[in-house]
Amino acid sequence: MDVVAYVGSDISWNMPLYQQIAQAFKQASAELSIPVEWGGDWKTLKDGPHFQLPFAQYPATAA
């Protein structure tokens, strides 16, 4: 899923804001024992607004 950082009534793409959001996601992930991956941790394309469940634990299934 993608999230957006609001500063006042404006959307911000400032990466430090997404690092703060990621810290909150990761804390909740640990407390709930639900793994989460953050796009900002990726080695190639840094995708600060993106979070996902790991494919290894949550494989996609055909509908």
N, C-alpha and C positions, 0 to 999 in steps of 0.2 A: 504494500500500500504506500501511497505517497502522502506526505503531510506538508503543511506550509506554515511558516513562521509569520505571525502578525506582529507588527510593531505599531501600536496605535491602531489605525484603520488601514495601514499599508502592509502589503506583502513584502517580506524581505528574503533575499537569497544569500544572505551573509552566512558563510559556513560556520563561524563560531556559534551562531544561534542553533544550528542543526546539531552541533556537537553537544550543546546543553540538552536539546530534545532527546538525542540519542542516549545520554546518561540516564534520563528519566525512563526511557523505554527499557534500557538494559537493567536498571534497578527493578522495575516491575517484572521483567522477564525472570530475573533471579528469584524474586520473592514468590512468584507463581509457578516456578519450575517449568516455564514454557520458553524454549529457546527462540531467539530472534536474531536475525542477521540485519545489519545496518549497511546500506550502500556506501556510506562514508568510510567503512573499513575495507572496502574492496581495493585491490592492488592497482588495477588499471583505471577504469572509469569511476571516479568518486561521485556517488549519487546521494548527496546529503539528505534529500527529502524522502528517500526510499527505505522501507523496512519490509522484511519478508520472513516467513517461517522457513527454516532450513528444509531443502528438498529431501535430504536423507531421512529426516524424521516425519515429514509431511509430504509424501510423494503425491503428485497430481494423479487423479483418477479420471478415467473416461466417463463422460456423462451419459 
